Amino acid sequence: MSLPDLLPATSAFIQRAPRMLIGGDWVEAADGQTMPLHNPATGEVLCVVPRATPEDVDRAVLAARHAFDDSAWTRTRPRERQNLLWKLADLMQRDAQLLAQLECLNNGKSAAVAQVMDVQLAIDFLRYMAGWATKIEGSSVEVSLPLMPDDQFHSFIRREAVGVVGAIVAWNFPLLLACWKLGPALATGCTVVLKPADETPLTALKLAELVLEAGYPEGVFNVVTGTGITAGSALTHNPLVDKLTFTGSTAVGKQIGKIAMDSMTRVTLELGGKSPTIVMADADLKTAATGAASAIFFNQGQVCCAGSRLYVQRKHFDNVVADIAAIANGMKLGNGLDPSVDMGPLISARQQERVYGYIENGRQSGATIACGGEQFGPGFFVKPTVIVDVDQQHSLVQEEIFGPVLVAIPFDDEADALRMANDSPYGLGASIWSNDLAAVHRMIPRIKSGSVWVNCHSALDPALPFGGYKMSGVGREMGYAAIEHYTELKSVLIKL
């Protein structure tokens, strides 16, 4: 298969023998089985990777367990953990174009965008987390102990690494999500077994190469490729895993959460979303339309906090929708290796069928397709779509589509907008477009979501915790909150 405009290193990587990293060794699956990966832009097989068995997962967890309990890693000082993360980030910076091309080939997204967004954000996040390695603190406490009034005590609280982390990530931002798990785990001194998404393991495997090159001890980071139903399930059920961290669908996250509770495994879940974009009458409407288009069409709409529900004050509704439709109609779709392309394909034929099924359901139920509404190939493309004349309770409004499909509904006043924005099982993100700061500050505490952006959308920074209310998950990624989720508190009381 011809792959134009690739670095020689990119071509060599996808043509290498299928291997995964367990305990510092590059290995095949125990039974020798592999599975194909497809290029979403063409539908063709890109390469194959190992299809891990439960035995492979157990070996990876044992390697991580040994590295946490018995290896030099347990004696690594904070400054060393900091410097190793900086080294890993530097290696990623060196190989940024290679990582972006792998992300493009495996996921379908623009290589140019992946380099300046996905890869750079991952690098920035690791550098941010490196700083926390030397700032994890405990505290001393003056205790009372009324039953022992004549005794003296020294008491303090330690914050310690939680242990072996089982990390399972989604396919929409494979590298970035992997680093969201890896950064705080390595900063705190945990060890990791990473199960990348079935469809998109390539950047995880390259990341594993860089972890070894950076000088991390064997077993600190392990990558097992394979299916969620086999490898992911084995990782979730393994009793030697101290913490599970998952990014993906709400349905799978709920299953993982239930399994984790059976063994009291620590868990964080970053799940689905159906984020509202609210455009008030006083907003800069052209800016709001551009922002709303970006909020839903970026990364082909395959973003957990995508602005997939648009609410516009009624008197401006038609104009804003028309502006967004014009932006959508002007977007160039194609192979992400072409830097002039605005939107790539969806991840798979199955996802293409699913997204188009929602559009057809809307069409058949009487909704109006303002633009788009078509699919095409080769590859797994769906045109950016805007749908109007939809009831608030329709599945188009209530369910996560995870594609370039925007549902637009007018509202009459602030209370109306808040009611519809919160009328969702999800609560991951929301944006308000307004220049009335009094109104904005009234609305922010009443919106039930983990992030609220004002005059922007999906603007993420390593210092800001990210996660959701309601069915959008449990716990937070990024910021100091992530450090808290990868550590345990230990109270110590010494009678003097």
For each residue, the residues with C-beta under 8 A, 3 or more apart:
1: 39 42 44 45 46
2:
3: 6 10 11 14 105 337
4: 337
5: 337
6: 3 10 11 101 105 337
7: 10 11 97 98 101
8: 11 12
9: 12 13 95 98
10: 3 6 7 13 14 98 101 102 105
11: 3 6 7 8 14 15
12: 8 9 15 16
13: 9 10 16 98 102 202 206
14: 3 10 11 46 47 102 105 202
15: 11 12 47
16: 12 13 19
17:
18: 28 34 47 48 49 50
19: 16 26 27 28 50 205
20: 26 27 28 29 49 50 52 56 205 208 223 224 225
21: 24 25 26 27 205 208 212 221 222 223
22: 25 27 56 59 60 63 222 224
23: 59 60 62 63 66 67 218 219 222
24: 21 63 212 217 218 219
25: 21 22 218
26: 19 20 21
27: 19 20 21 22 50 56
28: 18 19 20 32 50
29: 20 32 33 34 50 51 52 53 56 226
30: 53 55 56 59
31: 53
32: 28 29
33: 29 50 51 53
34: 18 29 48 49 50 51
35: 48 49 50 51 198 225 226 227
36: 45 46 47 48
37: 45 46 47 48 49 106 199 200 201 202
38: 43 44 45 46 199 348
39: 1 42 43 44 45 46 105 106 108 379
40: 43 107 108 344 345 346 347 348 379 380
41: 108 334 335 336 337 344 345 379
42: 1 39 335 378 379
43: 38 39 40 349 377 378 379 380
44: 1 38 39
45: 1 36 37 38 39 48
46: 1 14 36 37 38 39 105 106
47: 14 15 18 36 37 202
48: 18 34 35 36 37 45
49: 18 20 34 35 37 201 202 205 225
50: 18 19 20 27 28 29 33 34 35 56 224 225 226
51: 29 33 34 35 225 226 227 230 231
52: 20 29 56 57 224 225 226 230 231 234
53: 29 30 31 33 56 57 226 230 231 234
54: 57 58 230 231 233 234
55: 30 58 59
56: 20 22 27 29 30 50 52 53 59 60 224 226 231
57: 52 53 54 60 61 193 195 224 231 234 235 238
58: 54 55 61 62 234 238
59: 22 23 30 55 56 62 63
60: 22 23 56 57 63 64 193 222 223 224
61: 57 58 64 65 164 166 193 235 238 240 241
62: 23 58 59 65 66 240
63: 22 23 24 59 60 66 67 218 219 222
64: 60 61 67 68 164 165 191 192 193 219 220 222
65: 61 62 68 69 164 191 240
66: 23 62 63 69 70 71 219
67: 23 63 64 70 71 73 191 217 218 219 220
68: 64 65 71 73 74 161 163 164 189 190 191
69: 65 66 74
70: 66 67 74
71: 66 67 68 74 217 218 219 220
72: 75 76 217
73: 67 68 76 189 191 216 217 219 220
74: 68 69 70 71 189
75: 72
76: 72 73 80 81 84 189
77: 80 81
78: 81 82 133 134 136
79: 82 83 133 134
80: 76 77 83 84
81: 76 77 78 84 85 130 133 186 187 188 189
82: 78 79 85 86 130 131 133 134 187
83: 79 80 86 87 130
84: 76 80 81 87 88 186 214 215 216
85: 81 82 88 89 126 127 129 130 133 183 186 187
86: 82 83 89 90 126 127 130
87: 83 84 90 91 214 215
88: 84 85 91 92 126 186 210 211 214 216
89: 85 86 92 93 123 126 127 130
90: 86 87 93 94
91: 87 88 94 95 210 213 214
92: 88 89 95 96 99 119 122 123 126 207 210
93: 89 90 96 123
94: 90 91
95: 9 91 92 98 99 206 210
96: 92 93 99 100 115 119 120 123
97: 7 100 101 111 115
98: 7 9 10 13 95 101 102 206
99: 92 95 96 102 103 114 115 119 175 203 206
100: 96 97 103 104 111 112 114 115 118 119
101: 6 7 10 97 98 104 105 111 337
102: 10 13 14 98 99 105 106 202 203 206
103: 99 100 106 107 109 111 114 118 119 174 175 200 202 203
104: 100 101 107 108 109 110 111 114 336 337 344
105: 3 6 10 14 39 46 101 102 202 337
106: 37 39 46 102 103 174 199 200 201 202 203
107: 40 103 104 114 171 172 174 199 200 347
108: 39 40 41 104 300 336 344 345 346 347 379 380
109: 103 104 113 114 118 299 300 336 344
110: 104 113 114 336 339 341 342 344
111: 97 100 101 103 104 114 115 336 337 339
112: 100 115 116 339
113: 109 110 116 117 118 336
114: 99 100 103 104 107 109 110 111 117 118 119 336
115: 96 97 99 100 111 112 118 119 120
116: 112 113 119 120
117: 113 114 120 121
118: 100 103 109 113 114 115 121 122 173 175 176
119: 92 96 99 100 103 114 115 116 122 123 175 176
120: 96 115 116 117 123 124
121: 117 118 124 125 176 460
122: 92 118 119 125 126 175 176 178 179
123: 89 92 93 96 119 120 126 127
124: 120 121 127 128 462
125: 121 122 128 129 176 179 180 183 462 478
126: 85 86 88 89 92 122 123 129 130 179 182 183
127: 85 86 89 123 124 130 131
128: 124 125 131 132 183 462 463
129: 85 125 126 132 133 183 184 186 187 462 482
130: 81 82 83 85 86 89 126 127 133 183 187
131: 82 127 128 134 135
132: 128 129 135 136 184 187 188 480 483
133: 78 79 81 82 85 129 130 136 186 187 188
134: 78 79 82 131
135: 131 132
136: 78 132 133 159 187 188 483 487
137: 159
138: 156 157 158 159
139: 156 157
140: 154 155 156 157
141: 155 156 157
142: 155
143: 153 155 493
144:
145: 148 149 151 153
146: 149
147:
148: 145 151 495
149: 145 146
150:
151: 145 148 495 496
152: 495 496
153: 143 145 493 494 495 496
154: 140 493 494 496
155: 140 141 142 143 491 492 493 494
156: 138 139 140 141 492
157: 138 139 140 141 489 490 491 492
158: 138 489 490 492
159: 136 137 138 487 488 489 490
160: 487 488 489 490
161: 68 188 189 190 486 487 488
162: 165 188 190 242 243 266 486 487 488
163: 68 190 191 242 243
164: 61 64 65 68 190 191 192 193 240 241 242 243
165: 64 162 181 185 190 191 192 193 241 242 243 244 245 486
166: 61 192 193 195 235 236 238 241 243 244 245
167: 178 181 182 185 192 193 194 195 244 245 246
168: 194 195 228 232 235 236 244 245 246 247 248 256
169: 174 177 178 181 194 195 196 197 204 246 247 248
170: 173 174 177 197 247 248 249 304
171: 107 174 197 198 199 200 347
172: 107 177 299 302 303 304 347 402
173: 118 170 176 177 299
174: 103 106 107 169 170 171 177 178 196 197 200 201 202 203 204
175: 99 103 118 119 122 178 179 203 204 207
176: 118 119 121 122 125 173 179 180
177: 169 170 172 173 174 180 181 247
178: 122 167 169 174 175 181 182 194 196 203 204 207
179: 122 125 126 175 176 182 183 207
180: 125 176 177 183 247 477 478 482
181: 165 167 169 177 178 184 185 192 194 245 247
182: 126 167 178 179 185 186 192 194 207 211 221
183: 85 125 126 128 129 130 179 180 186 187 482
184: 129 132 181 187 188 482 483 485 486
185: 165 167 181 182 188 190 191 192 486
186: 81 84 85 88 129 133 182 183 189 190 192 216 220 221
187: 81 82 85 129 130 132 133 136 183 184 483 486
188: 81 132 133 136 161 162 184 185 483 486 487
189: 68 73 74 76 81 161 186
190: 68 161 162 163 164 165 185 186 242 243 486
191: 64 65 67 68 73 163 164 165 185 219 220 221 222
192: 64 164 165 166 167 181 182 185 186 220 221 222
193: 57 60 61 64 164 165 166 167 222 223 224 235 241
194: 167 168 169 178 181 182 204 208 221 222 223 224
195: 57 166 167 168 169 223 224 225 226 228 231 232 235
196: 169 174 178 200 201 203 204 205 223 225
197: 169 170 171 174 200 201 228 248
198: 35 171 201 226 227 228
199: 37 38 106 107 171 347 348
200: 37 103 106 107 171 174 196 197 203 204 347
201: 37 49 106 174 196 197 198 204 205 223 225
202: 13 14 37 47 49 102 103 105 106 174 205 206
203: 99 102 103 106 174 175 178 196 200 206 207
204: 169 174 175 178 194 196 200 201 207 208 223 225
205: 19 20 21 49 196 201 202 208 209 223 225
206: 13 95 98 99 102 202 203 209 210
207: 92 175 178 179 182 203 204 210 211 223
208: 20 21 194 204 205 211 212 221 222 223
209: 205 206 212 213
210: 88 91 92 95 206 207 213 214
211: 88 182 207 208 214 216 220 221
212: 21 24 208 209 215 216
213: 91 209 210
214: 84 87 88 91 210 211
215: 84 87 212
216: 73 84 88 186 211 212 220 221
217: 24 67 71 72 73 220
218: 23 24 25 63 67 71
219: 23 24 63 64 66 67 71 73 191 222
220: 64 67 71 73 186 191 192 211 216 217
221: 21 182 186 191 192 194 208 211 216
222: 21 22 23 60 63 64 191 192 193 194 208 219
223: 20 21 60 193 194 195 196 201 204 205 207 208
224: 20 22 50 52 56 57 60 193 194 195 231 235
225: 20 35 49 50 51 52 195 196 201 204 205 231
226: 29 35 50 51 52 53 56 195 198 230 231 232
227: 35 51 198 230 231 232
228: 168 195 197 198 231 232 233 252
229: 232 233
230: 51 52 53 54 226 227 233 234
231: 51 52 53 54 56 57 195 224 225 226 227 228 234 235
232: 168 195 226 227 228 229 235 236
233: 54 228 229 230 236 237
234: 52 53 54 57 58 230 231 237 238
235: 57 61 166 168 193 195 224 231 232 238 241 244
236: 166 168 232 233 241 244 256 259 260
237: 233 234 259
238: 57 58 61 166 234 235 241
239: 263
240: 61 62 65 164
241: 61 164 165 166 193 235 236 238 244 265
242: 162 163 164 165 190 265 266
243: 162 163 164 165 166 190 265 266 267 268 485 486
244: 165 166 167 168 235 236 241 256 260 265 266 267 268
245: 165 166 167 168 181 267 268 269 475 485
246: 167 168 169 252 253 256 267 268 269 270
247: 168 169 170 177 180 181 269 270 271 304 477
248: 168 169 170 197 252 253 271
249: 170 252 253 271 272 400
250: 253 254 271 272 400 425 426 471 472 473
251: 254 255
252: 228 246 248 249 255 256
253: 246 248 249 250 256 257 269 271 272 473
254: 250 251 257 258
255: 251 252 258 259
256: 168 236 244 246 252 253 259 260 267 269
257: 253 254 260 261 267 269 474
258: 254 255 261 262
259: 236 237 255 256 262 263 265
260: 236 244 256 257 263 264 265 266 267
261: 257 258 264 265 267
262: 258 259
263: 239 259 260
264: 260 261
265: 241 242 243 244 259 260 261
266: 162 242 243 244 260 485 488
267: 243 244 245 246 256 257 260 261 474 475
268: 243 244 245 246 467 473 474 475 476 477 485
269: 245 246 247 253 256 257 473 474 475
270: 246 247 304 466 467 468 472 473 475 477
271: 247 248 249 250 253 304 428 468 471 472 473
272: 249 250 253 304 400 402 426 428 471 472
273: 304 305 306 308 400 426 427 428 429 468 472
274: 308 309 397 398 399 400 424 425 426 428
275: 295 305 306 307 308 309 426 428 429 430 431 449 457
276: 307 309 310 311 420 421 424 430 431 447
277: 291 292 295 296 307 309 310 311 430 431 433 457
278: 311 411 417 421 430 431 432 433 434 443
279: 283 285 288 292 310 311 312 313 316 320 433 434
280: 283 313 414 417 432 433 434 436 439
281: 313 315 316
282: 434 435 436 439
283: 279 280 287 288 433 434 435 455
284: 287 288 433 435 455
285: 279 288 289 316 319 320 323
286: 289 290 323
287: 283 284 290 291 433 455
288: 279 283 284 285 291 292 320 433 455
289: 285 286 292 293 320 323 324 327
290: 286 287 293 294 323 327
291: 277 287 288 294 295 431 433 455 456 457
292: 277 279 288 289 295 296 307 310 320 324 406 433 457
293: 289 290 296 297 324 327 328 384 406
294: 290 291 297 298 457
295: 275 277 291 292 298 306 307 431 457 458
296: 277 292 293 301 306 307 308 310 384 404 405 406
297: 293 294 300 301 327 328 331 342 343 384 404 406
298: 294 295 301 303 306 458
299: 109 172 173 302 303 306
300: 108 109 297 343 344 345 346 382 403 404
301: 296 297 298 306 308 355 384 401 402 403 404 405
302: 172 299 306 346 347 351 402 403
303: 172 298 299 306 458
304: 170 172 247 270 271 272 273 428 472
305: 273 275 428 429 451 457 458
306: 273 275 295 296 298 299 301 302 303 402 458
307: 275 276 277 292 295 296 310 406 429 431 457 458
308: 273 274 275 296 301 400 401 405 406 407
309: 274 275 276 277 397 406 407 409 420 421 424
310: 276 277 279 292 296 307 320 321 324 406 407 408 409
311: 276 277 278 279 408 409 410 411 417 420 421
312: 279 316 317 320 321 408 409 410 411
313: 279 280 281 316 317 410 411 412 417
314: 317 410 411 412
315: 281
316: 279 281 285 312 313 319 320
317: 312 313 314 320 321 408 410
318: 321 322
319: 285 316 322 323
320: 279 285 288 289 292 310 312 316 317 323 324 408
321: 310 312 317 318 324 325 370 386 388 408
322: 318 319 325 326 370
323: 285 286 289 290 319 320 326 327
324: 289 292 293 310 320 321 327 328 386 406 408
325: 321 322 328 329 370 371 386
326: 322 323 329 330
327: 289 290 293 297 323 324 330 331
328: 293 297 324 325 331 371 372 383 384 385 386 404
329: 325 326 371 372
330: 326 327
331: 297 327 328 342 343 384
332: 340 341 342 343
333: 341 342 343 344 345 381 383
334: 41 338 340 341 344
335: 41 42 338 341 344 379
336: 41 104 108 109 110 111 113 114 341 344
337: 3 4 5 6 41 101 104 105 111
338: 334 335 341
339: 110 111 112
340: 332 334
341: 110 332 333 334 335 336 338 344
342: 110 297 331 332 333
343: 297 300 331 332 333 384 404
344: 40 41 104 108 109 110 300 333 334 335 336 341
345: 40 41 108 300 333 352 379 380 381
346: 40 108 300 302 351 352 355 380 381 382 403
347: 40 107 108 171 172 199 200 302 351 380
348: 38 40 199 351 352 380
349: 43 352 353 380
350: 353 354
351: 302 346 347 348 354 355 380 402 403
352: 345 346 348 349 355 356 375 380 381 382
353: 349 350 356 357
354: 350 351 357 358 401 402 403
355: 301 346 351 352 358 359 375 382 401 402 403 404 405
356: 352 353 359 360 375 382
357: 353 354 360 361
358: 354 355 361 362 395 396 399 401 403 405
359: 355 356 362 363 369 372 373 382 385 387 405
360: 356 357 363 364
361: 357 358 364 365 395 396
362: 358 359 365 367 369 387 390 394 396 407
363: 359 360 367 369 373
364: 360 361
365: 361 362 394
366: 389
367: 362 363 387 388 389 390 394 396
368: 387 388 389
369: 359 362 363 372 373 385 386 387
370: 321 322 325 386 387 388 408
371: 325 328 329 383 384 385 386
372: 328 329 359 369 382 383 384 385 386 404 405
373: 359 363 369 383 385 387
374: 382 383
375: 352 355 356 381 382 383
376: 381 383
377: 43 380 381
378: 42 43
379: 39 40 41 42 43 108 335 345
380: 40 43 108 345 346 347 348 349 351 352 377
381: 333 345 346 352 375 376 377
382: 300 346 352 355 356 359 372 374 375 385 403 404 405
383: 328 333 371 372 373 374 375 376 404
384: 293 296 297 301 328 331 343 371 372 404 406
385: 328 359 369 371 372 373 382 404 405 406
386: 321 324 325 328 369 370 371 372 406 408
387: 359 362 367 368 369 370 373 390 396 405 406 407 408
388: 321 367 368 370 407 408 409
389: 366 367 368
390: 362 367 387 394 396 397 407 408 409
391: 394 397
392: 397 409 420 423
393: 397 398
394: 362 365 367 390 391 397 398 407
395: 358 361 398 399
396: 358 361 362 367 387 390 399 401 405 407
397: 274 309 390 391 392 393 394 407 409 424
398: 274 393 394 395 424 425
399: 274 358 395 396
400: 249 250 272 273 274 308 426
401: 301 308 354 355 358 396 405
402: 172 272 301 302 306 351 354 355
403: 300 301 302 346 351 354 355 358 382
404: 296 297 300 301 328 343 355 372 382 383 384 385
405: 296 301 308 355 358 359 372 382 385 387 396 401
406: 292 293 296 297 307 308 309 310 324 384 385 386 387
407: 308 309 310 362 387 388 390 394 396 397
408: 310 311 312 317 320 321 324 370 386 387 388 390
409: 309 310 311 312 388 390 392 397 420
410: 311 312 313 314 317
411: 278 311 312 313 314 416 417 420
412: 313 314 416
413: 416 417
414: 280 417 418 439 442 443
415: 418 419
416: 411 412 413 419 420
417: 278 280 311 313 411 413 414 420 421 443
418: 414 415 421 422 443 446 447
419: 415 416 422 423
420: 276 309 311 392 409 411 416 417 423
421: 276 278 309 311 417 418 424 430 447
422: 418 419 427 446 447 448
423: 392 419 420
424: 274 276 309 397 398 421 427 470
425: 250 274 398 470 471
426: 250 272 273 274 275 400 468 470 471 472
427: 273 422 424 448 449 450 468 469 470 471 472
428: 271 272 273 274 275 304 305 449 450 451 467 468 469 472 473
429: 273 275 305 307 449 450 451 452 453 457 458 468
430: 275 276 277 278 421 447 449 451 452 453
431: 275 276 277 278 291 295 307 452 453 454 455 456 457
432: 278 280 440 443 444 447 452 453 454 455
433: 277 278 279 280 283 284 287 288 291 292 454 455
434: 278 279 280 282 283 439 440 454 455
435: 282 283 284 455
436: 280 282 439 440
437: 440 441
438: 441 442
439: 280 282 414 434 436 442 443
440: 432 434 436 437 443 444 454
441: 437 438 444
442: 414 438 439 445 446
443: 278 414 417 418 432 439 440 446 447
444: 432 440 441 447 452 454
445: 442
446: 418 422 442 443
447: 276 418 421 422 430 432 443 444 452
448: 422 427 469 470
449: 275 427 428 429 430 452 468 469 472
450: 427 428 429 465 466 467 468 469 472 473 476
451: 305 428 429 430 464 466
452: 429 430 431 432 444 447 449
453: 429 430 431 432 456 457 458 459
454: 431 432 433 434 440 444
455: 283 284 287 288 291 431 432 433 434 435
456: 291 431 453 459
457: 275 277 291 292 294 295 305 307 429 431 453
458: 295 298 303 305 306 307 429 453
459: 453 456
460: 121 464 466 478
461: 464 478
462: 124 125 128 129 478 479
463: 128 478 479
464: 451 460 461 478 479
465: 450 476 477 478 479 480 481 482
466: 270 450 451 460 476 477 478 479
467: 268 270 428 450 472 473 474 475 476 477 481
468: 270 271 273 426 427 428 429 449 450 471 472 473
469: 427 428 448 449 450 472
470: 424 425 426 427 448
471: 250 271 272 425 426 427 468
472: 250 270 271 272 273 304 426 427 428 449 450 467 468 469
473: 250 253 268 269 270 271 428 450 467 468
474: 257 267 268 269 467
475: 245 267 268 269 270 467 481 485
476: 268 450 465 466 467 479 481 482 485
477: 180 247 268 270 465 466 467 481 482
478: 125 180 460 461 462 463 464 465 466 481 482
479: 462 463 464 465 466 476 482
480: 132 465 483 484
481: 465 467 475 476 477 478 484 485
482: 129 180 183 184 465 476 477 478 479 485 486
483: 132 136 184 187 188 480 486 487
484: 480 481 487
485: 184 243 245 266 268 475 476 481 482
486: 161 162 165 184 185 187 188 190 243 482 483
487: 136 159 160 161 162 188 483 484
488: 159 160 161 162 266
489: 157 158 159 160
490: 157 158 159 160
491: 155 157
492: 155 156 157 158
493: 143 153 154 155
494: 153 154 155
495: 148 151 152 153
496: 151 152 153 154
